[in-house]
Every structure is written in structure tokens, then in C-alpha cells.
Amino acid sequence: MIDPVRKQAFKRRVYEWADKLDVQVVWLGVRTMRNKWASCSTQGHLNFSSDLLDLRQELWDYVIVHELLHFFVPNHGKLWKSLMRAHLGDYEAYEAELRAK
């Protein structure tokens, strides 16, 4: 069952990052996802896995920033990596931690 308090805290965090990165979020959902942590569409729709709610905030931030940056950079190339590093520092450590889950 999804904890509504934790879900609201997560959504607030998404909107904080969206403001910081100047991204217009049209729709935001937190739901069960089988194969990934999150997804986004070019129309401004964001979906996040409810499994994230059980993780620490630094991992939330990694997934949130990862998705929001795709509104500017649609791939994981040099520019995307540079922006991830600029906002999160050693983001690869968070990435590795998530892969292990």
C-alpha cells in the first residue's frame, strides 16, 4: 500500500526540482511500475514508481533529476551526464545503488 504522506513528500520534491530546473510538469503520477523507476513524455507527463517511496531522498533526487533532464536532453550522452553531475555530483554512485535494488 502506498503511504499517502510519503507520496505527498515525494511529489513536493519533484515540484521543487522542476522549479529549480525550470521544467513545466503537466501531469505527475506515482504508481506501481514493473520494470523501471520512472518515465516521462515530451508532453510533460511524469510517472514514478511507488517503490521509490521506500528509498532515501538522495535516490529520489537521482531519479527525479534524471527524468526532468530528459525534457532538455532526450538521451544519456555527454550533455546529460554533465548536467547530472552539475546537479547531483557523483550521480553514478546513486545509479549503481538503484541498479542493485
C-alpha positions in Angstrom: 0.0 0.0 0.0 1.2 3.5 -0.9 1.8 5.7 2.1 0.0 9.0 1.3 2.2 11.1 3.5 5.4 9.8 1.8 3.7 10.1 -1.6 3.0 13.8 -1.0 6.5 14.4 0.2 7.8 12.8 -2.9 5.6 14.9 -5.2 6.7 18.0 -3.4 10.3 17.0 -4.1 9.5 16.6 -7.8 8.0 20.0 -8.0 10.9 21.6 -6.1 13.3 20.1 -8.7 11.1 21.1 -11.5 11.1 24.7 -10.4 14.9 24.6 -9.9 15.4 23.1 -13.4 12.6 25.3 -15.0 10.6 22.3 -16.2 6.8 22.5 -16.7 5.2 19.4 -15.2 1.8 18.9 -16.8 1.0 15.6 -15.0 2.6 13.8 -12.2 1.9 10.2 -11.2 3.2 7.8 -8.6 2.2 4.2 -9.3 3.3 0.6 -9.5 5.8 0.1 -12.3 7.2 -3.3 -13.1 10.4 -2.6 -15.0 11.7 0.9 -14.3 11.9 3.6 -11.7 10.3 6.3 -13.8 9.3 7.5 -17.3 8.5 10.8 -18.9 6.8 12.1 -22.1 7.5 15.0 -24.3 4.1 16.4 -23.3 5.3 17.0 -19.7 3.9 13.8 -18.2 6.0 12.1 -15.4 5.4 8.7 -13.9 7.4 7.5 -10.9 7.4 4.0 -9.4 5.8 3.8 -6.0 8.8 1.6 -5.0 10.8 4.8 -4.8 8.8 5.9 -1.7 10.7 3.3 0.4 14.1 4.7 -0.6 16.1 7.6 0.8 15.8 11.1 -0.5 19.1 11.1 -2.4 17.8 8.3 -4.5 14.6 10.2 -5.1 16.7 13.1 -6.3 18.7 10.9 -8.7 15.5 9.6 -10.3 13.7 12.9 -10.3 16.6 14.9 -11.9 17.3 12.0 -14.3 13.8 12.3 -15.7 13.5 16.1 -15.6 16.7 16.5 -17.6 15.2 14.4 -20.3 12.9 17.3 -21.1 16.1 19.1 -22.3 18.3 16.2 -23.4 16.5 13.1 -24.7 19.4 10.7 -24.3 22.2 9.8 -21.8 25.0 11.4 -23.7 27.8 13.7 -22.6 25.5 16.7 -22.1 23.0 14.8 -20.0 25.9 13.3 -17.9 27.4 16.8 -17.4 24.1 18.2 -16.2 23.5 15.2 -13.9 27.0 15.8 -12.4 26.3 19.6 -12.1 23.1 19.0 -10.1 23.9 15.8 -8.1 27.7 15.5 -8.0 28.7 11.8 -8.1 25.4 10.6 -9.5 26.9 7.3 -10.7 27.0 6.1 -7.1 23.2 6.6 -6.8 22.8 4.9 -10.2 24.8 1.9 -9.0 22.8 1.7 -5.8 19.5 1.7 -7.7 20.7 -1.0 -10.1 21.5 -3.2 -7.1 17.9 -3.0 -5.8 
